[in-house]
């Protein structure tokens, strides 16, 4: 996978979050976005981190033609967080894995 595929993967991520009813209409409180914990795990559910931090930041890096992160492991956390719904959220987990793979190959 290449950098050129990342915008499509981010669109697929949004589509899967929406399909699973995990897309938020309201943004979290601003202070929730300033957490220093990995994935803002102390202030946000994973789906909000994906929606309000990961997708916008990766899009900003792409738009600015800036370097992308190259050591990414979102899928293991997603598999843990969504373990009870893994079968139902298979497509979501799959696209998260593809994003990991895309970034780790960059």
N, C-alpha and C positions, 0 to 999 in steps of 0.2 A: 504494500500500500504506500501511497505517496502523499505528500502535502496537498496535492490537488484533490485528493479524495476526502480530505478532512471536512470541508464545508458540507458535502453531501452527508457524511456521517453525523455531523452536528444537527442537520435537518432531520435525519432519521431518529436521532435521539429525542428531539422535541416531539416528533410524531409519536414515538413509542410512549413517552411520558404522558402525552395527551390521551392516547388510546387506553392507557392504564389508569386514567383519572388521577394522575400524580402531578399534573401541571397546575400551578397555582395562579389564580387570577390576581391575587394581591401579593405584592412583594413583602418580604419580611422586614421587620424593624431595622433601620440602618445599623444599629449597634450589633445586630446578629451577624452582619456581614463583615465585621471587623475582628472576628475571632482569630486567634493565632493557632488554634488546634487544627490538626490535619482534617481536611474536609469540613471544617467548621462543625465537627461532630458534637461539640458542646452547645451549639446554638441553633443548628439547622438540621432538619431531616435530610437524608442523602438526596432525595429528589429536588429539594430546594437548592442545595449546593450545586447540583448539576444545572439547574435552570438559571440561577441567579449569579453563579460565580464561574463555573467551568465554561458553559457555552459562551457567555459574553467575553470572557478573557481570551479564550481561544480564537474567537472571531476577531477580537481587537488585534491579537498577534498576527493573524492572517492578513487583516486589512493593512496593517503597518509593515507587512513583509518582515516581521521580526522573528527571531529564533523561537521555535516551539520547545516545550519541555520534552526531554528524551528519556526520562526514567519515570514511567507512569505505571501505576498499579491500582486502577479504580475497580476493576472487576472483582478482585478478592473481597473488597469491602461490600460491593453491591451483592455478591452472592451470600455474604453473611447477613446483611440487612434484610434481604428479600428471600431468605432461605425457605420460609413457610409458603411463599408464593412463587417459588422458582419456576414451576411448570407454567403457571399463568403468565409470568413475566419473562418467558424465554426469549422473546424477540428483543425486549429491552436489555436483558443481560447480554445477548449476542452483540448488539450494537455497541454497548460499553466495552466489550472485549475487542471489537474491531477498532475502536478509538484507541484503546491501550496499545494494540498492535501497531497501528498507524504511527502513533507518536514514538513508540520505542524503536521503530525502524528509521525514524527521521535522521 
